[in-house]
Amino acid sequence: MEETVSLDEIFQLLKKKWTLIVSMLILGTVISTVVTLFVITPKYSSTTQLVVQTKDADSNINTDKINSNLLLINTYKDLVKSPTVTEKAKDRLVKDGMTDITKDYLSGVVSVEQNQNSQLFSIKAVTTNPIESAAIANTVSEVFQEEAVKMTETNKISIASEATPNNKAVSPNKKVNIAIGAVLGLIVGVMLALLGELFNRTVRSEEFVSETIGVPILGTLPIVSEREMEEIRKLQKNAFINEEFFLEVSDNYENSLNTEVDGLDFDLRMTKDFDDRY
């Protein structure tokens, strides 16, 4: 029963703080949209595919040969990013006009992917320029092909397809980033609402005084709005207008009613005086 009440209180709190939560949701969405579209630099990917083939002229392909080639692909992955390949690839790219290319840069932007149980694998380059990505992927593949043949003479590497510039950015993922921003904004809004309630020490109910603090309640004072107060003053004034006694004290009493004080003490004094006279 206590858990149900607790969950209901949380729901009522979130309902009460819905403007804060919605504001944080919108703010998170806006921030993630701005960062995704205007801050994060888009990146482009280009891929070249290679296939492992045997030099043996025998047309009979057995399982041992295929398994051997598959195992060699793990060696090829390390060879692609080795200093031998990246150094020669860097020199060729510099000659082609990419003077800011370094070995560490190539090692960071180039990756190797293998299809499951396949002799086909891919060399992928991801940079901020689609043309640069294609050039790097093709150059690294050519250098790797040459070096792999030298180091593993029993096998050869063939390029199945060359990389071409791809103008569609692979990152950032706009929809995912915006969705993440919206979710984070929603979470922040809920957390602020809960924390605000947790640190709010205002007495808000009779139960809090009697049950939580343990202090007996002697009385309660209703909260009266300014509009309700004006209505009470009008009723007070109308009540005295109907009495002859009001004619004798109208000037002083009118001033009291026009003040921001409700004039209750003055009303009581005048009523007692009226009872004493009549």
PyMOL commands that set and color helices and strands:
alter all, ss='L'
color gray80, all
select helices_A, chain A and resi 2-16+18-39+63-80+83-95+103-109+130-151+174-198+206-213+226-241+245-258+264-277
alter helices_A, ss='H'
color red, helices_A
select strands_A, chain A and resi 44-54+110-114+120-127+155-161
alter strands_A, ss='S'
color yellow, strands_A
deselect
rebuild
show_as cartoon
